[in-house]
Amino acid sequence: MKVRIRGFRCRRVLLLISTILIVLLLTSFLASLFDETDNKSSASSSISSKVAPVVNHPESEQDHQIQAPVQVPPVISSDENVLPKIPVKQSPVSESPSSLNVFKLGTPVTQDETQGGNPSNITVSKMRDKVREMMKFAWDGYAAYAWGSNELKPISKSGHLPSVLGNIPLGASLIDGLDTLYMMNLNKEFNAAVEWIENSLDFSQPSVVSVFEFNIRYLGGLLSAYTFARKPILLNKAVELAQRLLPAFETPSGIPMSLVNLKTGDKRNFIWASSRCSILSEFGTLHMEFKYLSELTGNPVYAEKVDNIRKILQEVDRPNGLFLNYMDPHTKSWCGNEAGLSALGDSFYEYLLKEWIRTGYRDKKALELYNSSLEAFQRVGLFRRSSRDNLLYVGNYKIGSVTNSMDHLACFVGGMLALGASDKNDPWFQRGVEVTETCRRSYASTSLGLGPEIFSFTEDLSAIAISKSHKHYLLRPETVESYFYLWRFTKDPKYRDWAWDVVQVILKVS
């Protein structure tokens, strides 16, 4: 159940380390990447259902929450830059994942990978130990100087309350990092975190929070940890939080507002949002957590809320076959004219695919919506090739036009396309490989070796950040996430090497 903060601007890379939430996510992906996965005789296969498009917005002084993402001027799609129209290949659907092609499950995932295994490859073992050491270093700093706060500010050695998570400390880093602690076998730290949750976590606070962020970080974190450890307090707190998020759904349509007061239930949307409408990547990224909570508790109310969202999205008119980025929660009509796989849309599509996987490939409607969305994006030219170097990238769409730039946020697409492909010959798998290589190119194009927030493509440049405001790196995990998936599917060592490059640069600058 996926993960991401719409980032906060920093002046230099060192200050980015303060975003502990993203550190926890990044180390989780890297740890999995450096696990030993070559033993094909290991036990039952599985796919983790918790992975999170990172959703990002800079802080807004107007709203004291988050503001709209940077807008990049669009360019009209030209025929030579648009991919040929290749139909989406339908992935096999089965009542039982055991009958699926082995490719769909990737390499078998063992208990060694999720807790405590020792890779036989000494080099890989050292890499993994270093990533685990990074996680423990980040955690120890948080525990020493910001315990119970939402984030750590490492320079001042104090707690930090990013406005998107409300103005009251509720242990965001602690809860968001629970599953990573468990998988890394950091038992002492995990148990201390659970003890804090049991004794100190109180969701009945007059704090205005993002429903989306509290779903993916808090609800997702609690449910993932409960799934691993089966400690009742984790499920109890998940229920307590979900109940306090429910007032956000009390709109004429049932499409939730973006913000809710945990104590009073008052709700509203962001003032910067188009016509103050609800955001697709937010209300469309609740499905897995809410459905799973109903399955665990037997209470159907949570599933009913997100099933209603799914029903609306199935029935609503889709311009050019696209889900637009904003919807009016009063009228169920679209607001604005934007769509895409970057901020405001990204994780909705990821959740469609992963809910299909989470349900044992039984949620056929989720897969249908995912595939039809890819077809629509292909038709409007969202997947483009650069004039220079012929790199495949994912632009941003406004009715009639597509930008010649790509957001780092969209670098999760490479892994998603590979995960949703039927086999390695599926055109979408090959596109996943190419998009990931483009994101890698954006990293290699910088002097530091870390990917920029936005990178552009012109006749003379490929995957280069042109504007100074696009050159910063926010410890985003999307590119490493795609490396992880492609390593699992291909076993090509370059993906481990590329991930290790990221580790080394982060260590160097921190």
C-alpha positions in Angstrom: 0.0 0.0 0.0 2.0 2.8 -1.4 3.8 5.9 -0.2 4.8 9.6 -0.9 4.9 13.2 0.5 4.3 16.1 -2.0 7.8 17.5 -1.2 9.0 20.6 0.6 11.5 22.9 -1.0 15.1 22.8 0.2 18.0 25.0 -0.8 20.6 22.3 -1.0 20.8 18.6 -1.0 22.0 18.3 2.6 18.7 19.8 3.8 16.8 17.2 1.9 17.9 14.6 4.3 15.3 16.2 6.7 12.6 14.5 4.7 12.9 11.4 6.8 9.6 10.0 5.5 11.1 9.6 2.1 14.4 8.2 3.5 12.4 5.4 5.0 10.7 4.6 1.7 13.9 4.8 -0.3 15.8 2.5 2.1 12.9 0.1 2.0 13.2 -0.2 -1.8 16.9 -0.4 -1.7 16.9 -3.1 1.0 14.6 -5.2 -1.1 16.8 -4.6 -4.2 19.9 -5.9 -2.4 18.2 -9.0 -0.9 19.3 -12.3 -2.3 16.6 -13.4 -4.7 18.5 -15.9 -6.9 17.4 -19.0 -5.0 14.6 -20.4 -7.2 13.7 -23.2 -4.9 12.4 -21.0 -2.1 9.0 -21.1 -0.7 5.7 -19.6 -1.9 5.6 -16.6 -4.2 4.0 -13.3 -3.3 3.9 -9.7 -4.4 4.0 -7.0 -1.9 0.8 -4.9 -2.1 2.4 -1.9 -0.4 4.2 0.2 -2.8 3.2 4.2 -3.1 3.2 6.5 -5.9 5.2 9.5 -4.0 2.8 12.3 -4.2 4.3 15.8 -4.0 3.4 19.4 -3.8 5.4 22.3 -2.4 4.1 24.1 0.7 1.5 26.8 0.2 1.6 29.9 2.3 -2.0 30.6 1.2 -3.4 27.3 2.2 -0.9 26.2 4.8 -1.1 22.8 3.2 0.1 22.2 -0.3 -0.1 24.0 -3.6 -0.3 23.1 -7.2 2.7 21.5 -8.9 5.0 23.5 -11.1 3.4 24.0 -14.5 5.5 23.4 -17.6 4.4 25.0 -20.9 2.9 22.4 -23.2 3.9 21.7 -26.7 1.6 20.3 -29.4 2.2 16.6 -30.0 3.8 15.9 -33.4 3.4 12.6 -35.2 7.1 11.7 -35.1 7.2 11.9 -31.3 4.1 9.8 -30.6 4.5 6.1 -30.3 2.7 3.8 -32.8 -0.7 2.6 -31.7 -0.2 -0.8 -30.2 -3.2 -2.4 -28.5 -2.8 -3.1 -24.8 -2.3 -6.8 -24.3 -4.7 -8.1 -21.7 -3.0 -9.8 -18.8 -4.3 -13.2 -17.7 -7.0 -13.1 -15.1 -7.5 -16.0 -12.8 -9.3 -16.9 -9.6 -6.0 -18.2 -8.2 -2.6 -16.6 -8.7 -1.1 -20.1 -8.6 -2.2 -20.7 -12.2 -0.7 -17.5 -13.6 2.5 -17.4 -15.6 5.5 -17.4 -13.4 6.4 -14.0 -15.0 3.5 -12.3 -13.2 4.9 -13.2 -9.9 8.5 -12.4 -10.7 11.2 -14.2 -8.6 9.8 -16.0 -5.6 9.9 -13.8 -2.5 11.1 -15.7 0.6 11.1 -15.0 4.3 14.8 -14.4 3.9 13.9 -11.3 1.8 11.4 -9.9 4.2 13.2 -10.6 7.4 16.7 -11.7 8.2 18.1 -13.5 5.2 21.8 -13.6 4.4 22.8 -13.3 0.7 25.4 -15.8 -0.4 27.0 -13.1 -2.6 29.4 -11.3 -0.3 29.3 -8.0 -2.3 25.5 -8.0 -2.3 25.5 -8.8 1.4 27.7 -5.8 2.1 25.5 -3.5 0.0 22.4 -4.6 1.8 24.1 -4.2 5.2 25.0 -0.6 4.2 21.4 0.2 3.3 20.2 -1.3 6.6 22.9 0.8 8.3 21.5 3.9 6.6 18.0 3.1 7.8 19.2 2.7 11.4 21.2 5.9 11.2 18.1 7.8 10.1 15.9 6.1 12.6 18.3 6.7 15.5 18.5 10.4 14.7 14.7 10.6 14.6 14.4 8.7 17.9 17.0 10.9 19.6 15.8 14.3 18.5 12.3 14.1 17.2 10.6 11.1 18.8 6.9 11.3 18.3 7.1 14.3 15.9 6.3 13.9 12.2 9.8 14.5 10.9 13.3 15.3 11.9 15.2 18.5 11.1 18.8 17.2 11.2 20.6 20.5 11.2 18.7 21.9 14.2 18.2 18.5 15.7 14.5 19.1 16.3 11.1 17.9 15.3 9.3 19.2 12.2 5.6 19.4 11.4 5.2 19.7 7.6 1.8 21.3 7.1 0.4 18.6 4.9 0.4 16.3 7.9 -1.2 18.8 10.2 0.1 21.0 13.0 0.2 18.4 15.8 2.9 15.8 16.2 1.5 12.4 15.4 4.6 10.3 14.7 4.4 10.2 10.9 8.0 9.0 10.4 7.5 6.4 13.0 4.4 4.9 11.6 5.4 5.2 7.9 8.7 3.3 8.7 7.1 0.4 10.7 7.1 -2.1 7.8 10.7 -1.2 6.8 11.9 -1.7 10.4 10.2 -5.1 10.4 11.6 -6.2 7.0 15.1 -5.1 8.1 14.8 -7.1 11.2 15.3 -4.1 13.4 13.2 -5.6 16.2 14.2 -3.3 19.0 13.3 -0.2 17.0 10.1 -1.8 15.8 8.9 -2.8 19.3 9.7 0.7 20.6 7.6 2.2 17.8 4.7 -0.1 18.6 5.0 0.8 22.3 4.8 4.5 21.4 1.7 3.9 19.2 0.0 2.1 22.1 0.8 4.6 24.8 1.0 8.0 22.9 -0.7 8.0 19.6 -4.0 9.9 19.7 -5.9 10.7 16.5 -8.6 12.8 18.3 -6.6 16.0 17.7 -7.9 19.3 16.2 -5.5 18.9 13.3 -6.4 19.5 9.7 -4.7 16.8 7.6 -4.6 15.5 4.1 -6.9 12.5 3.8 -4.6 11.1 1.1 -1.4 11.4 3.1 -2.9 10.0 6.3 -4.3 7.1 4.2 -1.0 6.1 2.6 1.3 6.8 5.5 -0.7 6.2 8.6 -3.4 3.8 7.6 -1.1 2.0 5.1 1.7 1.9 7.6 -0.4 0.5 10.4 -2.1 -2.1 8.2 1.3 -3.2 6.7 2.8 -3.6 10.2 -0.2 -5.4 11.4 0.0 -7.8 8.5 3.6 -8.6 9.4 3.4 -8.6 13.2 -0.3 -9.2 14.0 -0.2 -6.9 17.0 -3.8 -5.9 17.8 -3.0 -2.4 18.7 -1.9 -1.7 15.1 -5.3 -2.8 13.7 -7.2 -0.9 16.5 -5.4 2.3 15.7 -6.0 1.8 12.0 -9.8 1.5 12.7 -9.6 4.6 14.9 -8.0 6.6 12.2 -10.3 5.4 9.4 -13.3 6.5 11.5 -11.9 10.0 11.7 -11.3 10.1 7.9 -14.8 9.1 7.1 -16.4 12.6 7.4 -14.3 13.7 4.4 -16.6 11.4 2.3 -19.8 13.2 3.4 -20.3 15.1 0.1 -23.2 14.9 -2.4 -21.3 12.4 -4.5 -19.3 10.6 -1.9 -16.1 11.8 -3.5 -14.1 12.8 -0.5 -12.6 16.3 0.2 -8.9 16.5 0.4 -8.6 17.9 4.0 -10.4 16.9 7.2 -10.1 18.0 10.8 -9.5 14.8 12.8 -11.4 16.1 15.8 -14.4 18.0 14.3 -14.8 16.3 11.0 -14.8 19.6 9.1 -13.7 19.1 5.6 -12.6 21.2 2.6 -10.5 21.1 -0.6 -7.3 22.9 -1.3 -7.8 26.5 -2.4 -5.2 26.0 -5.2 -7.0 23.1 -6.8 -8.9 23.7 -10.0 -12.3 25.2 -9.0 -11.4 23.8 -5.5 -12.2 20.3 -6.7 -11.0 16.9 -5.4 -7.8 15.4 -6.8 -7.8 12.1 -8.7 -4.5 10.9 -7.3 -5.9 11.5 -3.8 -9.4 10.1 -3.9 -8.3 7.4 -6.3 -5.5 6.3 -4.0 -7.6 5.0 -1.0 -8.9 1.8 -2.5 -6.4 -0.8 -1.2 -6.2 0.4 2.4 -10.0 0.9 2.8 -10.8 -2.5 1.2 -8.2 -4.3 3.2 -9.5 -2.7 6.4 -13.0 -4.0 5.7 -11.6 -7.5 5.0 -9.7 -7.5 8.3 -12.5 -6.1 10.5 -15.6 -7.4 8.7 -17.0 -3.8 8.7 -18.1 -3.1 5.2 -18.3 0.7 5.6 -14.7 1.3 4.5 -15.1 -0.8 1.3 -18.4 0.9 0.6 -16.8 4.3 0.5 -14.1 3.4 -2.1 -16.5 1.1 -4.0 -18.6 4.2 -4.5 -15.6 6.1 -5.9 -14.9 3.2 -8.3 -18.6 3.2 -9.4 -18.5 6.9 -10.2 -15.3 6.6 -12.2 -16.7 3.7 -14.2 -19.8 5.7 -15.1 -18.5 9.2 -15.6 -17.8 10.5 -19.1 -14.1 10.3 -20.0 -12.9 12.9 -22.5 -10.7 11.1 -25.0 -11.0 8.1 -22.8 -9.1 9.9 -20.0 -9.7 10.3 -16.3 -9.0 14.0 -15.7 -7.0 15.2 -12.6 -9.8 17.0 -10.8 -13.5 16.2 -10.0 -16.2 18.3 -8.4 -17.4 16.3 -5.3 -20.8 18.0 -5.5 -21.6 17.3 -9.2 -19.3 14.4 -10.2 -18.2 16.5 -13.1 -14.6 17.0 -14.2 -12.7 20.3 -13.4 -9.9 21.6 -15.6 -8.5 19.8 -18.6 -5.4 18.0 -17.4 -4.6 14.3 -17.1 -1.4 12.2 -16.8 0.9 10.0 -14.8 2.6 12.7 -12.8 1.4 14.6 -9.8 -2.4 14.8 -9.4 -3.0 11.5 -11.3 -0.1 9.1 -10.8 -1.0 6.8 -7.9 -4.6 6.3 -9.1 -3.3 4.2 -12.0 -0.8 2.4 -9.8 -3.5 1.5 -7.3 -5.7 0.1 -10.1 -3.0 -2.4 -11.0 -2.0 -3.2 -7.5 -5.5 -3.7 -6.3 -5.9 -6.3 -9.1 -2.8 -8.0 -7.8 -3.8 -7.6 -4.1 -7.1 -9.4 -4.7 -5.4 -12.4 -6.2 -6.2 -11.1 -9.7 -10.0 -11.2 -9.1 -10.7 -7.5 -9.3 -11.1 -7.6 -13.1 -12.6 -4.1 -13.3 -9.5 -2.6 -11.8 -7.4 -4.2 -14.5 -9.8 -3.1 -17.2 -9.6 0.5 -16.1 -5.8 0.3 -15.9 -5.5 -1.1 -19.4 -8.0 1.3 -20.9 -6.2 4.2 -19.3 -2.9 3.1 -20.9 -4.7 2.9 -24.3 -6.1 6.4 -23.8 -2.7 7.8 -22.8 -1.1 6.2 -25.9 -3.8 7.6 -28.2 -3.2 11.2 -27.0 0.6 10.9 -27.2 1.5 10.9 -23.5 4.4 8.5 -24.3 6.8 10.5 -26.4 10.2 10.0 -27.9 12.9 12.7 -27.8 14.3 14.2 -31.0 17.8 13.6 -29.6 18.7 10.1 -28.6 15.2 8.7 -29.2 14.5 8.4 -25.4 11.0 7.3 -24.4 9.5 9.6 -21.8 6.1 10.4 -20.1 4.9 13.9 -20.7 2.0 15.8 -19.1 -1.3 16.2 -20.9 -3.6 19.1 -21.4 -6.5 18.8 -23.8 -4.8 18.9 -27.2 -1.2 19.1 -26.1 1.6 17.2 -24.3 4.6 18.7 -22.6 8.2 18.0 -23.7 9.2 17.4 -20.1 8.9 14.6 -17.6 8.5 14.8 -13.8 10.6 12.6 -11.5 7.3 11.6 -10.0 6.5 9.8 -13.2 9.6 7.6 -13.0 7.5 5.0 -11.1 5.9 4.3 -14.5 8.7 2.1 -15.7 8.2 -0.3 -12.8 4.4 -0.1 -13.1 4.4 -1.0 -16.8 6.7 -3.9 -16.2 4.5 -5.1 -13.3 1.3 -4.9 -15.4 2.8 -6.6 -18.5 1.7 -10.1 -19.5 5.3 -11.2 -20.3 8.6 -9.7 -21.4 7.5 -9.5 -25.0 4.6 -7.4 -24.1 5.1 -3.9 -25.7 4.3 -2.3 -22.4 7.1 -4.2 -20.7 9.6 -2.9 -23.2 8.2 0.6 -22.6 8.7 0.1 -18.9 12.4 -0.7 -19.6 12.8 2.3 -21.8 11.1 4.8 -19.4 13.4 3.5 -16.6 16.4 4.0 -18.8 15.3 7.6 -19.5 15.0 8.3 -15.8 18.5 6.8 -15.3 19.7 9.2 -18.0 18.3 12.1 -16.0 20.4 11.1 -13.0 23.5 10.7 -15.2 23.0 14.2 -16.7 23.6 15.9 -13.3 27.0 16.7 -11.8 26.0 15.0 -8.6 24.3 11.9 -10.0 20.9 12.5 -8.5 17.8 13.0 -10.7 16.2 16.4 -11.1 12.6 17.2 -10.1 11.7 17.9 -13.8 13.7 17.2 -16.9 13.1 18.3 -20.4 13.7 17.2 -24.0 14.6 19.5 -26.9 16.3 19.1 -30.3 19.7 19.5 -28.5 19.1 18.1 -25.0 17.8 14.9 -23.5 16.6 14.4 -19.9 18.1 17.7 -18.7 16.8 20.0 -16.1 16.7 23.4 -17.9 15.2 25.7 -15.2 17.0 26.3 -12.0 13.7 25.6 -10.1 13.7 22.1 -11.6 17.2 21.0 -10.6 16.6 20.0 -7.0 16.4 16.4 -5.7 13.9 15.6 -3.0 15.0 12.1 -2.0 12.3 10.7 -4.3 12.1 6.9 -4.5 10.3 6.5 -7.9 13.4 5.7 -10.0 14.8 3.2 -7.5 11.3 1.6 -7.3 11.5 1.0 -11.1 15.0 -0.4 -10.7 13.7 -2.8 -8.1 10.9 -4.2 -10.3 13.1 -4.5 -13.3 15.7 -6.3 -11.3 13.1 -8.8 -10.1 11.8 -9.4 -13.6 15.1 -9.5 -15.6 17.9 -10.2 -13.1 20.0 -7.8 -15.1 22.7 -6.6 -12.7 22.7 -3.1 -14.1 19.6 -2.3 -12.1 21.4 -3.2 -8.9 24.4 -1.2 -10.0 22.2 1.9 -10.7 20.5 1.6 -7.4 23.9 1.3 -5.7 25.0 4.5 -7.4 22.1 6.3 -5.7 23.1 4.9 -2.4 26.7 6.1 -2.8 25.7 9.6 -3.8 23.3 10.0 -0.9 26.0 8.8 1.5 28.5 11.2 0.0 26.3 14.3 0.3 24.9 13.5 3.8 
